[in-house]
Amino acid sequence: MIDLGKYAGTVLAAYGASLALIAGLVLATLWRGRKARRALEAQEARARKAKAGGDAQGKEHANG
């Protein structure tokens, strides 16, 4: 290992804190991405359901 002298503890702590923060940011990004994907899929499902329901109602009125 590289000899860091009397600052070894400070330097290693800074590296450790940096790695922990980067890992936290990566995990937060993945979590928010999954959350956004679920929200988008739910919205798309509602839109498909509304469109399918609207098409059925429109056909009933046209035939009536």
Residue pairs with C-beta under 8 A, 6 or more apart in sequence:
4 11
4 12
